[in-house]
Amino acid sequence: MRCIAVMAILAVLASAALADDTLWTRTFKGESAAMDRGKSVATIGNEIFVTGMEQGLTANVLLIRYKANGDTAWARAYDLDTMEVASDVAVGSDTSPVVCAQVQGATPKLLLVKYNKNGDTAWTRHRVGMNPISVAVDDQNAVYVWGGMYGTAQDESLGLFKYASDGTPVWEKTLAWGNMNRCAGLAATASGVVALANCNDSVGGHHWMIKFNSSGDTVWRQALDTLGGDAQSVVCDPSGTIYVGASRGSQVGVARCSTSGRAEWIRNVDVQPGPEAQNLIAFDSDDRVVVAGTVQGQRLAVVKLTETGDIYSTNYGPESLAIMVFGVAADAGGHPVVTGVTQTPPPACITIKFSGTVGVEEGLARPNAARPAGARIARAGTPVTVSVRSTGAYTVALFDARGTLVQQVHDGFLGAGDHRFTVSAPAAGSYYLRVTGAGSVAETKLVQVK
């Protein structure tokens, strides 16, 4: 039998619960700007793209590319008219970011800008009558824009536009369900996109989640009213599982849904998003959901949830830094990246990168990177090593992919250091070794094969 080192299995100190867990912080302020802000953030590999607004006498679209270490690769301000307000940014495998923005006026207008990796404008597209909310890029680098449509009718309808990677318009779809249809998040999948909308009809308000195929046809539409609050953002994992984030006052509600849109679980996370936040949640490289907001007034906090909805880690920003959070993403290293606006004058666009773990020994920060790929456990039993940094009471348990307890491995006192246990799996499949203690939880995925 092979011993599997289960690295980064919970090493949390209660006294370090509000430690500063940032890797770096960057602020941006244009020379003539009265107020800059970050609105959305996207990553490709370890490269970070932040879009927002550079506002002085006029408002311009702002896009910044940061390197993994926080150095600015380039920053661009796009000035088309008196008032352009960026909504969202997405980036595909071609590493070329796409920004959607609204050109404000008597009738809103879509501004869609694609940049190359050096920050030069590759192409721009305009569409009168659309207020863009979200943009997504699929695995073919096609671009989808989701937003509200304005016409002669008082009620607002919903618009989904698709463009080829070179900017060629492919199709436009317009939809409406009842009155006061309002768009929210958009996420690309392997077979199309998933969109969110908040709509009112004669019965009341509804959260709708809609799956479109790559031709713009509606595959399914599911209500997610049990989530409550104001549904704002949606992300999909590589398998197509869907996660939805909703603003619920001082909380963010998170729902995990199947590939057909059926809710599997709902959790409330005690962080408060900014009043204009649309990108409340993200998905990291270790199959965890990332949620960002503020706690204890205006202190920044980033929470990671496991596949079963348990808290994996909580990161905090500097205690002296007060910001409003508008967007969150995660890089290839599993590090959360947050953008927003500072609350101390003069307001500035701020971007913060976090470790993604709390209280874990240096070098043990990412369990998937630390353990052998395809780690296996056997029916007869496999030794695993659990490393904890602080002495205290811990539980160690093995769960299957449905969250059912398979084996209670340990429940009691553990001293600081390494501890060896034996785990057994009854059948082939994926299992999770979960360690809980000091008010937090961490888990590592293991696989049993025949």
MITI-134919 format. One line per field, with one value per residue (C-alpha): residue number from 1; residue in three letters; y, z, x. Coordinates in steps of 0.001 Angstrom, whole numbers, padded with zeros to 6 digits, always signed. Example, Ala and Ser with C-alpha at 12.3 -4.5 7.8 and 13.67 -1.06 7.14 Angstrom:
# MITI-134919
k (1|2)
r (ALA|SER)
py (-004500|-001060)
pz (+007800|+007140)
px (+012300|+013670)
# end
This chain:
# MITI-134919
k (1|2|3|4|5|6|7|8|9|10|11|12|13|14|15|16|17|18|19|20|21|22|23|24|25|26|27|28|29|30|31|32|33|34|35|36|37|38|39|40|41|42|43|44|45|46|47|48|49|50|51|52|53|54|55|56|57|58|59|60|61|62|63|64|65|66|67|68|69|70|71|72|73|74|75|76|77|78|79|80|81|82|83|84|85|86|87|88|89|90|91|92|93|94|95|96|97|98|99|100|101|102|103|104|105|106|107|108|109|110|111|112|113|114|115|116|117|118|119|120|121|122|123|124|125|126|127|128|129|130|131|132|133|134|135|136|137|138|139|140|141|142|143|144|145|146|147|148|149|150|151|152|153|154|155|156|157|158|159|160|161|162|163|164|165|166|167|168|169|170|171|172|173|174|175|176|177|178|179|180|181|182|183|184|185|186|187|188|189|190|191|192|193|194|195|196|197|198|199|200|201|202|203|204|205|206|207|208|209|210|211|212|213|214|215|216|217|218|219|220|221|222|223|224|225|226|227|228|229|230|231|232|233|234|235|236|237|238|239|240|241|242|243|244|245|246|247|248|249|250|251|252|253|254|255|256|257|258|259|260|261|262|263|264|265|266|267|268|269|270|271|272|273|274|275|276|277|278|279|280|281|282|283|284|285|286|287|288|289|290|291|292|293|294|295|296|297|298|299|300|301|302|303|304|305|306|307|308|309|310|311|312|313|314|315|316|317|318|319|320|321|322|323|324|325|326|327|328|329|330|331|332|333|334|335|336|337|338|339|340|341|342|343|344|345|346|347|348|349|350|351|352|353|354|355|356|357|358|359|360|361|362|363|364|365|366|367|368|369|370|371|372|373|374|375|376|377|378|379|380|381|382|383|384|385|386|387|388|389|390|391|392|393|394|395|396|397|398|399|400|401|402|403|404|405|406|407|408|409|410|411|412|413|414|415|416|417|418|419|420|421|422|423|424|425|426|427|428|429|430|431|432|433|434|435|436|437|438|439|440|441|442|443|444|445|446|447|448|449|450)
r (MET|ARG|CYS|ILE|ALA|VAL|MET|ALA|ILE|LEU|ALA|VAL|LEU|ALA|SER|ALA|ALA|LEU|ALA|ASP|ASP|THR|LEU|TRP|THR|ARG|THR|PHE|LYS|GLY|GLU|SER|ALA|ALA|MET|ASP|ARG|GLY|LYS|SER|VAL|ALA|THR|ILE|GLY|ASN|GLU|ILE|PHE|VAL|THR|GLY|MET|GLU|GLN|GLY|LEU|THR|ALA|ASN|VAL|LEU|LEU|ILE|ARG|TYR|LYS|ALA|ASN|GLY|ASP|THR|ALA|TRP|ALA|ARG|ALA|TYR|ASP|LEU|ASP|THR|MET|GLU|VAL|ALA|SER|ASP|VAL|ALA|VAL|GLY|SER|ASP|THR|SER|PRO|VAL|VAL|CYS|ALA|GLN|VAL|GLN|GLY|ALA|THR|PRO|LYS|LEU|LEU|LEU|VAL|LYS|TYR|ASN|LYS|ASN|GLY|ASP|THR|ALA|TRP|THR|ARG|HIS|ARG|VAL|GLY|MET|ASN|PRO|ILE|SER|VAL|ALA|VAL|ASP|ASP|GLN|ASN|ALA|VAL|TYR|VAL|TRP|GLY|GLY|MET|TYR|GLY|THR|ALA|GLN|ASP|GLU|SER|LEU|GLY|LEU|PHE|LYS|TYR|ALA|SER|ASP|GLY|THR|PRO|VAL|TRP|GLU|LYS|THR|LEU|ALA|TRP|GLY|ASN|MET|ASN|ARG|CYS|ALA|GLY|LEU|ALA|ALA|THR|ALA|SER|GLY|VAL|VAL|ALA|LEU|ALA|ASN|CYS|ASN|ASP|SER|VAL|GLY|GLY|HIS|HIS|TRP|MET|ILE|LYS|PHE|ASN|SER|SER|GLY|ASP|THR|VAL|TRP|ARG|GLN|ALA|LEU|ASP|THR|LEU|GLY|GLY|ASP|ALA|GLN|SER|VAL|VAL|CYS|ASP|PRO|SER|GLY|THR|ILE|TYR|VAL|GLY|ALA|SER|ARG|GLY|SER|GLN|VAL|GLY|VAL|ALA|ARG|CYS|SER|THR|SER|GLY|ARG|ALA|GLU|TRP|ILE|ARG|ASN|VAL|ASP|VAL|GLN|PRO|GLY|PRO|GLU|ALA|GLN|ASN|LEU|ILE|ALA|PHE|ASP|SER|ASP|ASP|ARG|VAL|VAL|VAL|ALA|GLY|THR|VAL|GLN|GLY|GLN|ARG|LEU|ALA|VAL|VAL|LYS|LEU|THR|GLU|THR|GLY|ASP|ILE|TYR|SER|THR|ASN|TYR|GLY|PRO|GLU|SER|LEU|ALA|ILE|MET|VAL|PHE|GLY|VAL|ALA|ALA|ASP|ALA|GLY|GLY|HIS|PRO|VAL|VAL|THR|GLY|VAL|THR|GLN|THR|PRO|PRO|PRO|ALA|CYS|ILE|THR|ILE|LYS|PHE|SER|GLY|THR|VAL|GLY|VAL|GLU|GLU|GLY|LEU|ALA|ARG|PRO|ASN|ALA|ALA|ARG|PRO|ALA|GLY|ALA|ARG|ILE|ALA|ARG|ALA|GLY|THR|PRO|VAL|THR|VAL|SER|VAL|ARG|SER|THR|GLY|ALA|TYR|THR|VAL|ALA|LEU|PHE|ASP|ALA|ARG|GLY|THR|LEU|VAL|GLN|GLN|VAL|HIS|ASP|GLY|PHE|LEU|GLY|ALA|GLY|ASP|HIS|ARG|PHE|THR|VAL|SER|ALA|PRO|ALA|ALA|GLY|SER|TYR|TYR|LEU|ARG|VAL|THR|GLY|ALA|GLY|SER|VAL|ALA|GLU|THR|LYS|LEU|VAL|GLN|VAL|LYS)
py (+000000|+003539|+006329|+009459|+012743|+014714|+018156|+021325|+019472|+022177|+024071|+026989|+029028|+030687|+033651|+034190|+034336|+037972|+037955|+039874|+037185|+039373|+038596|+042079|+045183|+047593|+050860|+052750|+056373|+058287|+061650|+063681|+061248|+062223|+058651|+055408|+052046|+048404|+046741|+043247|+040982|+037989|+035719|+033482|+031389|+033759|+036909|+039271|+041677|+044356|+046562|+049545|+053246|+056160|+059153|+062831|+065375|+062377|+058649|+056237|+052462|+051338|+048067|+047006|+043904|+042756|+040144|+037365|+039342|+042458|+044433|+046387|+045007|+047829|+050024|+051413|+053991|+053860|+057190|+057035|+059528|+061612|+058712|+055069|+052720|+049307|+046343|+043206|+041628|+038118|+036489|+033377|+030964|+033527|+035678|+038623|+040346|+041544|+044375|+045268|+048778|+051021|+054341|+056387|+058730|+059115|+055571|+053277|+051788|+048681|+049210|+045973|+046187|+043368|+043965|+041916|+040649|+043811|+046094|+047313|+047498|+044517|+045562|+047415|+046835|+049023|+048280|+051000|+050058|+047608|+048025|+045318|+043578|+040599|+039129|+035586|+033917|+030245|+027671|+028819|+032426|+033426|+036337|+036440|+039619|+039589|+042774|+044725|+045888|+049259|+050119|+051852|+049596|+050576|+047070|+045984|+042807|+040711|+040480|+037853|+038612|+036389|+037542|+035465|+035833|+038373|+040497|+039337|+039374|+035815|+036221|+038225|+036900|+038957|+037456|+038538|+036858|+039139|+042719|+044390|+041819|+042508|+040695|+039499|+037123|+035086|+032091|+030065|+026274|+023624|+023685|+027287|+029745|+029950|+033302|+034801|+037123|+038665|+039074|+040159|+038809|+038751|+036301|+038179|+038246|+035309|+034335|+032635|+030588|+029936|+027597|+028553|+026434|+027898|+028728|+030820|+028339|+027936|+024471|+024899|+027552|+026973|+029116|+029547|+031500|+029611|+031378|+034696|+038085|+039446|+036888|+038550|+036144|+032656|+030450|+026902|+024294|+022139|+019435|+021929|+022156|+025625|+027970|+031079|+034014|+036345|+039527|+039122|+042312|+041467|+037999|+036355|+033393|+030627|+027845|+024779|+023478|+020455|+020678|+020814|+023726|+021850|+023262|+020782|+022977|+026615|+028290|+031797|+033318|+036145|+038691|+041827|+042699|+046252|+047973|+047713|+044283|+041932|+039392|+037999|+034536|+032771|+029264|+028325|+025685|+023355|+023048|+025505|+028438|+031820|+034464|+038039|+040902|+042837|+042004|+044004|+047222|+047506|+044958|+042786|+039030|+036190|+032824|+029513|+026818|+023122|+021121|+020259|+023905|+023847|+026665|+025665|+028887|+032557|+035282|+038826|+042068|+044639|+045914|+049532|+049166|+050032|+049157|+048264|+044946|+044708|+041682|+038471|+035858|+033237|+032573|+029239|+028959|+029108|+032636|+034825|+038268|+041013|+044428|+047419|+050985|+052404|+054173|+056601|+059726|+060058|+056991|+054720|+051418|+048735|+045147|+042654|+039160|+036672|+033491|+031451|+029600|+030534|+029294|+026675|+026093|+027645|+025096|+023219|+025797|+023804|+020203|+019221|+020415|+018820|+015318|+012904|+013207|+010489|+009578|+006280|+004608|+000908|-001032|-002797|+000470|+003098|+005161|+008929|+011634|+014636|+017680|+020235|+023241|+023843|+021582|+021089|+019056|+017775|+015448|+013519|+011895|+010315|+011259|+010089|+012390|+012790|+014018|+010777|+009838|+006707|+006491|+008440|+008342|+010400|+012520|+013988|+015632|+016095|+017625|+019907|+017970|+014939|+012181|+008910|+007259|+004466|+005072|+002541|+002981|+000481|+000970|+002709|+006474|+009840|+010440|+013437|+013380|+016251|+017624|+020030|+022026|+025546|+026712|+025866|+022953|+021680|+018666|+016740|+014634|+010968|+008336|+004630|+002354|-001360)
pz (+000000|-000759|+001817|+000530|+002056|+002420|+002396|+003517|+005568|+008006|+009942|+011292|+014392|+015979|+016978|+013315|+012162|+011063|+009781|+006637|+003953|+000926|-001451|-002984|-003323|-006266|-006753|-010009|-010468|-013746|-013841|-014283|-012741|-009766|-009099|-010615|-009789|-010678|-011736|-012904|-013001|-015176|-015335|-017850|-016309|-013821|-015858|-014411|-016284|-014426|-016072|-014571|-014958|-015154|-014240|-014397|-016446|-018553|-017808|-019826|-019975|-017989|-018576|-016677|-017196|-014143|-014085|-011501|-009173|-009343|-011806|-014334|-017843|-019334|-018696|-021294|-021167|-024013|-024711|-027241|-025851|-022757|-020566|-020993|-018076|-018158|-016952|-017373|-018793|-020076|-021630|-023772|-024670|-027120|-024041|-025616|-023147|-024183|-022329|-022537|-021582|-021820|-023652|-021704|-023358|-024161|-025526|-024124|-026526|-026270|-026609|-027056|-027240|-027818|-027067|-028079|-025471|-025828|-025019|-028560|-029735|-031995|-032814|-031458|-031960|-031147|-030799|-030069|-027575|-025410|-021829|-021501|-018153|-018718|-021315|-021744|-024083|-025052|-025895|-029552|-028416|-029580|-027575|-025954|-024526|-022206|-021442|-021308|-024519|-024804|-027426|-027673|-025045|-021403|-020290|-020684|-022583|-022537|-025301|-025998|-028801|-030224|-032098|-033729|-032346|-035103|-034139|-036894|-035634|-035579|-034165|-031811|-029555|-027702|-024869|-022182|-019345|-017746|-016846|-015689|-017083|-015830|-016871|-014433|-014917|-017916|-018070|-020997|-021013|-023421|-025279|-025021|-022202|-018962|-018223|-015192|-015218|-012534|-013793|-012475|-013615|-012258|-009532|-008341|-008798|-010070|-010534|-013908|-015035|-018784|-020773|-024423|-026969|-029293|-031845|-029307|-028835|-025330|-023997|-020621|-018189|-014439|-011590|-008625|-006330|-003199|-003414|-002456|-002636|-005985|-008264|-009794|-010996|-012408|-012978|-014319|-013478|-016187|-015796|-016415|-012793|-012212|-009256|-008759|-006451|-005063|-003016|+000239|+002148|+004496|+002922|-000407|-001192|-003208|-004989|-006609|-009520|-011775|-015495|-016017|-013603|-010604|-007248|-005209|-002237|-001109|+001360|+002838|+003246|+005764|+003519|+002116|-001570|-002877|-003941|-007644|-007494|-010322|-010097|-006608|-007078|-009055|-009497|-008739|-010070|-007114|-007797|-005085|-005203|-004278|-002650|-001895|+000162|+003360|+007043|+010272|+008491|+005405|+005935|+002878|+003158|+000635|+001407|-000412|-000371|-001038|-003507|-000627|+000380|+003489|+004211|+003121|+003913|+004723|+003734|+005085|+003678|+005693|+008673|+007755|+004170|+003556|+000110|-001757|-003595|-007144|-008698|-007874|-009860|-009185|-011056|-012097|-008707|-006872|-005600|-005332|-006960|-005936|-007461|-006370|-005150|-002102|+000463|+001656|-000512|-003228|-004504|-006665|-008507|-006241|-006983|-004312|-004692|-001819|-000763|-000950|+002299|+005982|+008588|+006304|+006472|+003653|+000893|+001823|+000433|-002439|-001725|-005385|-006199|-003130|-003483|-006345|-009370|-009354|-005715|-004950|-001951|-001630|-000196|+002234|+003554|+002601|+004951|+004728|+006517|+007963|+008860|+011375|+012663|+015987|+018859|+019398|+018775|+015205|+013300|+010266|+008075|+004635|+002484|-000915|-003841|-002601|+000792|+002624|+005516|+004624|+007504|+010726|+010782|+013912|+016424|+019224|+020193|+017768|+018569|+016133|+013382|+011150|+011984|+010111|+009620|+007473|+005191|+003193|+000349|-000267|-004047|-007002|-007163|-005795|-002056|+000083|+003239|+005376|+008457|+010741|+013656|+015023|+013414|+009838|+007415|+004646|+002398|-000195|-003034|-003282|-005851|-005332|-008353|-008820)
px (+000000|+001093|+001072|-000649|+000449|-002783|-001246|-002982|-005569|-006559|-003976|-005982|-005231|-008244|-006103|-005211|-008831|-008587|-005027|-004093|-003926|-003140|-000282|-000386|-002568|-002580|-004430|-004914|-005913|-005806|-004056|-007249|-009723|-011862|-012955|-011691|-013212|-012777|-016018|-015076|-012028|-011112|-008066|-006345|-003583|-001971|-002646|-005272|-007555|-009514|-012118|-013867|-014302|-011876|-014002|-013122|-015084|-016076|-016214|-014082|-013728|-010690|-008827|-005698|-003594|-001626|+001099|+001035|+003331|+001127|+003211|+001151|+001678|-000424|-003458|-005869|-008671|-011208|-012957|-015790|-018305|-019018|-020046|-018993|-019575|-017892|-019946|-017863|-014700|-014002|-010959|-010652|-007885|-006460|-005576|-007410|-009775|-013228|-014976|-018656|-019734|-022772|-022561|-025076|-027534|-031227|-031053|-028328|-025816|-023647|-019911|-017979|-014193|-011729|-008059|-005059|-002618|-000503|-003429|-004069|-007688|-008443|-012038|-015059|-018775|-021784|-025492|-028055|-030751|-028827|-027658|-024964|-024652|-022351|-019992|-018667|-016173|-016521|-013842|-013879|-013292|-016766|-018180|-021647|-023213|-026250|-028146|-031392|-033076|-034807|-037413|-040748|-042357|-042071|-041188|-037603|-036797|-033629|-031053|-028394|-025908|-023185|-020083|-017365|-013839|-013065|-016092|-018435|-022057|-023467|-026996|-029213|-031974|-034587|-036661|-039121|-041001|-043575|-042696|-039502|-037098|-033581|-030403|-027772|-024814|-023667|-021295|-019958|-020157|-018888|-022222|-023412|-024074|-026061|-027726|-029481|-032489|-034668|-038238|-041605|-044967|-048514|-047466|-044378|-040623|-038600|-034965|-034642|-031673|-031660|-029432|-028842|-027019|-024391|-027129|-029038|-031883|-033292|-032382|-034095|-035318|-035407|-036733|-034404|-036701|-035623|-032258|-033873|-032219|-031113|-029445|-026384|-023699|-023272|-020210|-019815|-017193|-015547|-018211|-021025|-022204|-023640|-023161|-025307|-024581|-027268|-026991|-028943|-028158|-025296|-024944|-024229|-026455|-024785|-026673|-025138|-027214|-027008|-026296|-030069|-030476|-031896|-030766|-028677|-027868|-028034|-025688|-025590|-022120|-021709|-020020|-021635|-021111|-020845|-024088|-023184|-021548|-022471|-019631|-020206|-018699|-015979|-014611|-011017|-008630|-009294|-013052|-014022|-016439|-014958|-017194|-016087|-017502|-016931|-017373|-017248|-018106|-015923|-013146|-012586|-013153|-012904|-014502|-013991|-016664|-016146|-018234|-020584|-021027|-018828|-016392|-012901|-011041|-011555|-009087|-009090|-007711|-005774|-007743|-007012|-008283|-011952|-013304|-016473|-016195|-017561|-015848|-013957|-012017|-009317|-006082|-004546|-002864|-006192|-005499|-008627|-008419|-010848|-011501|-013562|-013163|-011412|-013597|-010946|-010584|-009634|-011554|-009387|-009604|-008185|-007182|-006106|-004680|-005073|-003322|-006530|-005785|-005782|-003339|-001794|+001938|+003954|+004373|+001193|-001200|-002710|-003707|-004165|-000655|+000872|-000499|+000284|-002028|-004689|-004045|-005785|-007285|-008031|-010954|-008639|-007233|-004698|-002513|-002935|-001003|-002825|-000736|-001999|-000127|-001862|-002858|-006591|-009727|-010162|-012430|-011207|-013861|-014198|-017219|-018378|-019204|-022812|-021632|-022541|-020276|-018289|-015819|-015305|-011520|-010794|-012692|-010628|-007374|-004453|-001113|+000633|+002424|+001785|-000680|-001174|-004560|-005981|-008955|-010989|-013467|-016316|-016529|-014941|-015501|-014415|-014087|-013204|-011135|-012399|-010675|-012514|-011137|-010545|-013777|-012788|-012823|-010546|-010746|-008770|-010125|-009071|-010048|-010723|-010330|-010981)
# end
